[in-house]
Every structure is written in structure tokens, then in C-alpha cells.
Amino acid sequence: MKIAFFDTKPYDKPGFEKSIENNDITIKFFEAKLCEDTVQLAEGYDVVCIFVNDIVNKEVIDKLYEYGVKLVALRCAGYNNVDVKKCYKKIHVVHVPAYSPYAVAEHSMGLLLTLNRRIHKAYIRTKDFNFSLNGFTGFDLHGKTVGIIGTGKIGCVFGDICRGFGMRTVAYDSFPKENSGFEYLTLDELYEQSDIISLHCPLTAETKHMIDEKAIAKMKKGVVLINTSRGGLIDTESLIKGIKERKIGAAGLDVYEEEGNIFFNDFSGHIMDDDTLARLISMPNIIVTGHQAFLTQEALNNIAQTTIDNIISFFSNDGVCENELCYHCGQVSHCQHIRDKKCF
């Protein structure tokens, strides 16, 4: 079995190399992202393994099918970069639904704590032996209301962390979970009541720009936004407007809707062409991290093992894999289709 591994970073290799030991699998690591210009690299392979910024659109799918590639293996949970419906009857798609909910949830709390207590600014200030506390006043998280949008595994873990701080946890999800500890509200109610809003839902046609000017107008003055899911959930121009109008008190962003050709790369010696991202980073009450919420050793090992298990399952179990996406509804956990045989 031959796997073409796209968008390779140094931290990807150890976990995957270990996970294929004692298996008849070979991996060719490519630094290039998968797209229309690089898809020819997949010729002769059984599987392509991709990450969040690889592009699998109709043109790429047709080429992969032509080359005889059987499977697209996402080494991440999100799949908005794959046209799943266009894959139907051509190529199968699997993902990693829960590599480490703790990694992402803990990074979300790290962003919140850093923003609130100005830890990043204190670090820079004390490096210059400046121990003034001016401008560092935060607020107690205890007793505050956090609104969590999306109560999958990551959202639930983040809720547990918040309750450990003594916070009231309210939530919105299309599929509420029983006995989850959340007080479920409508989106409008969540916007109106939350001091902090954290996004933990997938990017779909329905959720794209769910945080827009209208949504922000319904929020409390001074609300803190945290996004460790997908950048497209937030309309960036609306976010900037909300910051300028002092409606949004702060924002912690691990994702950005136009991150595709920027994140995971070093542009420190270059002029930033993306003026919108430059504006975000320049604002004193916004922290941007480069899509690193997943990046713990435990998560990397889990991603590698689950991805390889998905591939082995697909090729050895009559093609049935529990983590295969549905080509009709684009889901797994809430899919209504029976998963006892190959879809095609």
C-alpha cells in the first residue's frame, strides 16, 4: 500500500513512521500542498493523506480518480477543504474525528487566559525589566457565562475546563447532548447572555460567517471571542468592525479564513501581503496563533495512529471504516445512513 503524504511538516513524520511499523505500507512525504497544480504527484499511489489547507475540489478529485487513487485520508477532523459530494462513486474519504479534544480545548483556555490577564504583554514588558502593571487589569472568570457553540468532544472538554473555573456554561448545538452539563440556548440567547463565546463547530455552508455583523450586534458589549475551529466561521471584516466599535472586547484566533497560503509557513522576513491579517495582528486586544491548537505530542501520535488505522480498515474490512464521511450529508456522527457496507 502506497501513501502520498501532502503538506508535510517536520513534526508529522515521527508519528506516522512509527505507526506504519510492521505494516506493508510505504509513505512518500511531499512538502507541497495538494491542489490542481500538484495532484500529478499522487499518480501511482493508493492513498493521499492531506491536512487542513490541501484542496480536494472537483478537478483534483477527477485527477485522483484517473490515477486510480482509492482513498483520501484526512489527518484532521475538519473536511471543509474536500468536496465530499463530488467524491461520491469516485473516491472514498475518511477523517480523524477526535485526535485529542484536550489539546484544542486547552489551547482555547490558554488564549482566553492570555487575553484576559495580558500574559503575552507582561512577558514582553518584563523582558525590558519593566514591572509596571498599568493596562493589565483583567476580570475574574469565576461567575462569568461562557457560550460554547458546538458540543462535540472538544466543546464538551472546554465546557469541563470552564466549569472548573466556576463559570456558567451555556451552549448551542444542532444536536444537543443529554447529561452534558450544558444549559442549551438558542443562538440569539447565547449571544445575548455570554461574556465569552468559544467556537467548536465544523465549517459548513450553514455555519460559514455565523459570526457576522448581525450576530455581533446581539452580543454583550466587551464580549471575548475564541475561535480554534475554522476561520470561516467568523466574517473577519465584521470582527474588525466590532473591535473598532468596542463591541468586542478581545479575540483569540487560532484560525483565519484566508490562512491557506499563510499559516504553517515562515514569513518573518517578508512584507505581509494580507492587509486584513496584518490589521488583526496589529490590534492590541487580538491574539493570533498559527493553527497550533492541535499541536501536542499526544495529539500528533493519535492523529497518525487513527489515520493509519482508517486506511488499514478501509483496505482490509470490505471497505467499511467507521470514520468515513457520508457523501450525501457530509457527516459521520449524525448521519442517518446505515454504515454496514461500502457506500459505493
MARDRENLUM-813724 format. One line per 10 residues: number of its first residue (from 1); for each residue x, z, y of C-alpha. Coordinates in nm, 3 decimals, m for minus. Example, Ala and Ser with C-alpha at 12.3 -4.5 7.8 and 13.67 -1.06 7.14 Angstrom:
REM MARDRENLUM-813724
1> 1.230:0.780:m0.450 | 1.367:0.714:m0.106
//
This chain:
REM MARDRENLUM-813724
1> 0.000:0.000:0.000 | 0.145:m0.106:0.335 | 0.050:0.053:0.667 | 0.125:m0.088:1.012 | 0.154:0.212:1.243 | 0.100:0.129:1.612 | 0.186:0.317:1.934 | 0.448:0.529:1.758 | 0.599:0.829:1.934 | 0.890:1.042:1.804
11> 0.657:1.333:1.720 | 0.440:1.109:1.498 | 0.697:1.024:1.232 | 0.789:1.356:1.064 | 0.434:1.447:0.962 | 0.348:1.100:0.833 | 0.677:1.055:0.649 | 0.619:1.386:0.474 | 0.256:1.306:0.393 | 0.342:0.985:0.206
21> 0.600:1.151:m0.020 | 0.513:1.096:m0.387 | 0.263:0.822:m0.290 | 0.312:0.448:m0.332 | 0.278:0.394:0.041 | 0.513:0.239:0.294 | 0.474:0.268:0.672 | 0.620:0.036:0.932 | 0.632:0.214:1.268 | 0.575:m0.004:1.575
31> 0.619:0.127:1.928 | 0.379:m0.137:2.062 | 0.011:m0.061:2.109 | m0.234:m0.266:1.905 | m0.409:m0.528:2.117 | m0.469:m0.904:2.125 | m0.103:m0.966:2.215 | 0.043:m0.757:1.929 | m0.211:m0.797:1.649 | 0.012:m1.050:1.472
41> 0.239:m0.758:1.377 | m0.034:m0.648:1.134 | m0.007:m0.961:0.921 | 0.083:m0.871:0.563 | m0.038:m0.511:0.586 | m0.331:m0.343:0.411 | m0.400:m0.085:0.683 | m0.344:m0.047:1.056 | m0.306:0.309:1.184 | m0.395:0.348:1.553
51> m0.427:0.606:1.829 | m0.644:0.656:2.137 | m0.510:0.374:2.355 | m0.485:0.098:2.095 | m0.754:m0.166:2.141 | m0.962:m0.294:1.850 | m1.206:m0.540:2.008 | m1.375:m0.847:1.862 | m1.065:m1.065:1.898 | m0.841:m0.808:1.729
61> m1.097:m0.747:1.455 | m1.122:m1.120:1.377 | m0.743:m1.145:1.352 | m0.714:m0.837:1.130 | m0.982:m0.981:0.902 | m0.800:m1.313:0.893 | m0.476:m1.134:0.797 | m0.651:m0.950:0.513 | m0.627:m0.601:0.665 | m0.884:m0.384:0.488
71> m0.886:m0.065:0.693 | m0.841:0.065:1.047 | m0.727:0.429:1.022 | m0.765:0.620:1.348 | m0.531:0.917:1.369 | m0.762:1.087:1.619 | m1.124:1.194:1.647 | m1.243:0.961:1.923 | m1.320:0.597:1.847 | m1.441:0.451:2.176
81> m1.147:0.208:2.167 | m1.283:0.045:1.850 | m1.582:m0.191:1.848 | m1.723:m0.030:1.535 | m2.031:m0.252:1.519 | m1.818:m0.567:1.528 | m1.621:m0.430:1.231 | m1.929:m0.448:1.008 | m1.873:m0.668:0.700 | m1.514:m0.733:0.808
91> m1.303:m0.420:0.819 | m1.365:m0.053:0.748 | m1.289:0.225:0.999 | m1.201:0.590:0.932 | m1.105:0.868:1.171 | m0.981:1.228:1.179 | m1.281:1.435:1.293 | m1.114:1.776:1.314 | m0.734:1.788:1.310 | m0.715:2.122:1.494
101> m1.003:2.235:1.710 | m0.787:2.530:1.812 | m0.522:2.308:1.972 | m0.766:2.133:2.205 | m0.977:2.440:2.278 | m0.669:2.650:2.358 | m0.537:2.380:2.593 | m0.874:2.379:2.768 | m0.848:2.752:2.827 | m0.485:2.707:2.936
111> m0.596:2.460:3.204 | m0.870:2.696:3.321 | m0.638:2.999:3.343 | m0.366:2.798:3.517 | m0.607:2.659:3.777 | m0.774:2.992:3.841 | m0.461:3.207:3.873 | m0.235:2.932:4.021 | 0.022:2.991:3.746 | 0.177:2.647:3.799
121> 0.224:2.716:4.170 | 0.363:3.064:4.105 | 0.621:2.916:3.869 | 0.742:2.670:4.136 | 0.736:2.932:4.411 | 0.939:3.193:4.223 | 1.197:2.929:4.129 | 1.278:2.933:4.502 | 1.278:3.317:4.499 | 0.956:3.312:4.699
131> 0.743:3.600:4.575 | 0.462:3.573:4.828 | 0.113:3.593:4.680 | m0.059:3.407:4.962 | m0.307:3.150:4.833 | m0.305:3.281:4.475 | m0.637:3.470:4.473 | m0.843:3.379:4.169 | m1.159:3.520:4.011 | m1.241:3.721:3.701
141> m1.352:3.506:3.411 | m1.538:3.809:3.274 | m1.906:3.778:3.354 | m1.888:3.414:3.459 | m2.103:3.142:3.300 | m1.924:2.858:3.124 | m2.122:2.546:3.037 | m1.993:2.363:2.730 | m2.106:2.004:2.681 | m2.065:1.914:2.315
151> m2.070:2.184:2.048 | m1.875:2.025:1.767 | m1.582:2.216:1.620 | m1.375:2.205:1.939 | m1.666:2.309:2.161 | m1.751:2.597:1.927 | m1.392:2.724:1.921 | m1.374:2.703:2.301 | m1.700:2.899:2.315 | m1.549:3.169:2.092
161> m1.246:3.192:2.322 | m1.468:3.221:2.629 | m1.679:3.493:2.471 | m1.353:3.680:2.404 | m1.304:3.683:2.782 | m1.652:3.830:2.827 | m1.808:3.509:2.954 | m2.165:3.392:2.912 | m2.161:3.068:2.710 | m2.434:2.811:2.766
171> m2.426:2.466:2.610 | m2.578:2.121:2.586 | m2.570:1.906:2.274 | m2.798:1.635:2.139 | m2.778:1.815:1.805 | m2.781:2.193:1.874 | m2.624:2.417:1.611 | m2.809:2.717:1.479 | m2.635:3.054:1.494 | m2.354:2.910:1.706
181> m2.365:3.184:1.966 | m2.465:2.941:2.241 | m2.762:2.952:2.472 | m2.868:2.587:2.473 | m2.994:2.441:2.800 | m3.085:2.102:2.938 | m2.805:1.922:3.119 | m2.963:1.992:3.457 | m2.997:2.363:3.377 | m2.635:2.374:3.260
191> m2.515:2.206:3.581 | m2.714:2.449:3.795 | m2.606:2.769:3.618 | m2.242:2.713:3.523 | m1.941:2.844:3.712 | m1.718:2.642:3.480 | m1.805:2.324:3.289 | m1.594:2.205:2.996 | m1.644:1.868:2.826 | m1.611:1.843:2.447
201> m1.820:1.537:2.357 | m1.731:1.182:2.249 | m1.731:0.887:2.487 | m2.026:0.660:2.412 | m2.248:0.426:2.611 | m2.478:0.724:2.672 | m2.206:0.966:2.786 | m1.993:0.732:2.997 | m1.974:0.871:3.353 | m2.215:1.152:3.264
211> m2.034:1.348:3.536 | m2.118:1.130:3.835 | m2.228:1.189:4.194 | m2.582:1.286:4.091 | m2.460:1.533:3.829 | m2.207:1.690:4.068 | m2.478:1.734:4.331 | m2.668:1.960:4.087 | m2.368:2.186:4.023 | m2.278:2.516:4.185
221> m2.051:2.500:4.488 | m1.698:2.572:4.371 | m1.757:2.477:4.007 | m1.447:2.426:3.791 | m1.443:2.116:3.566 | m1.232:2.093:3.250 | m1.201:1.769:3.051 | m0.994:1.748:2.733 | m1.218:1.489:2.564 | m1.221:1.138:2.712
231> m1.155:1.030:3.068 | m1.455:0.801:3.086 | m1.693:1.098:3.073 | m1.616:1.152:3.443 | m1.663:0.899:3.721 | m1.328:0.952:3.890 | m1.438:0.842:4.237 | m1.730:1.084:4.223 | m1.488:1.359:4.116 | m1.258:1.289:4.412
241> m1.557:1.286:4.648 | m1.676:1.619:4.505 | m1.330:1.771:4.555 | m1.309:1.646:4.914 | m1.654:1.783:4.994 | m1.553:2.123:4.847 | m1.838:2.099:4.596 | m1.591:2.106:4.307 | m1.352:2.398:4.334 | m1.095:2.273:4.084
251> m1.049:2.034:3.791 | m0.825:2.042:3.486 | m0.788:1.698:3.330 | m0.601:1.618:3.011 | m0.757:1.270:3.009 | m0.816:0.995:3.265 | m1.047:0.696:3.237 | m0.772:0.443:3.317 | m0.500:0.617:3.118 | m0.447:0.334:2.867
261> m0.124:0.189:3.008 | m0.003:0.508:3.175 | m0.027:0.815:2.953 | 0.237:0.876:2.683 | 0.494:0.688:2.895 | 0.761:0.798:3.147 | 0.707:0.655:3.494 | 0.908:0.920:3.676 | 1.148:0.661:3.816 | 0.877:0.420:3.929
271> 0.616:0.385:4.200 | 0.273:0.477:4.065 | 0.057:0.165:4.096 | m0.264:0.351:4.014 | m0.368:0.484:4.356 | m0.661:0.678:4.211 | m0.444:0.873:3.970 | m0.189:0.930:4.247 | m0.466:1.078:4.463 | m0.579:1.307:4.181
281> m0.230:1.437:4.114 | m0.168:1.495:4.486 | m0.465:1.730:4.519 | m0.366:2.099:4.508 | m0.668:2.209:4.303 | m0.637:1.946:4.030 | m0.407:1.969:3.726 | m0.348:1.655:3.521 | m0.175:1.673:3.183 | m0.093:1.361:2.985
291> m0.341:1.379:2.695 | m0.144:1.656:2.526 | m0.425:1.890:2.422 | m0.388:1.783:2.058 | m0.011:1.832:2.054 | 0.065:2.128:1.832 | 0.268:2.124:1.513 | m0.034:2.229:1.311 | m0.247:1.951:1.458 | 0.019:1.684:1.400
301> 0.052:1.788:1.036 | m0.326:1.792:0.989 | m0.363:1.451:1.157 | m0.101:1.299:0.928 | m0.238:1.452:0.609 | m0.602:1.371:0.683 | m0.517:1.013:0.784 | m0.324:0.953:0.461 | m0.598:1.124:0.258 | m0.855:0.894:0.424
311> m0.650:0.590:0.327 | m0.595:0.703:m0.032 | m0.963:0.791:m0.067 | m1.071:0.451:0.060 | m0.849:0.260:m0.183 | m0.898:0.484:m0.488 | m1.257:0.610:m0.469 | m1.456:0.288:m0.477 | m1.401:0.267:m0.104 | m1.603:0.580:m0.028
321> m1.445:0.803:0.237 | m1.623:1.096:0.399 | m1.458:1.021:0.732 | m1.566:0.658:0.755 | m1.761:0.572:1.069 | m2.109:0.422:1.048 | m2.123:0.059:1.162 | m2.486:0.093:1.271 | m2.493:0.418:1.469 | m2.119:0.471:1.518
331> m2.132:0.830:1.394 | m2.039:1.040:1.096 | m2.171:1.395:1.124 | m2.523:1.300:1.235 | m2.551:0.965:1.057 | m2.878:0.918:0.869 | m2.736:0.666:0.621 | m2.657:0.775:0.265 | m2.281:0.787:0.203 | m2.265:0.743:m0.176
341> m2.119:0.393:m0.186 | m1.931:0.142:0.026 | m2.126:0.017:0.326 | m2.006:m0.340:0.257
//
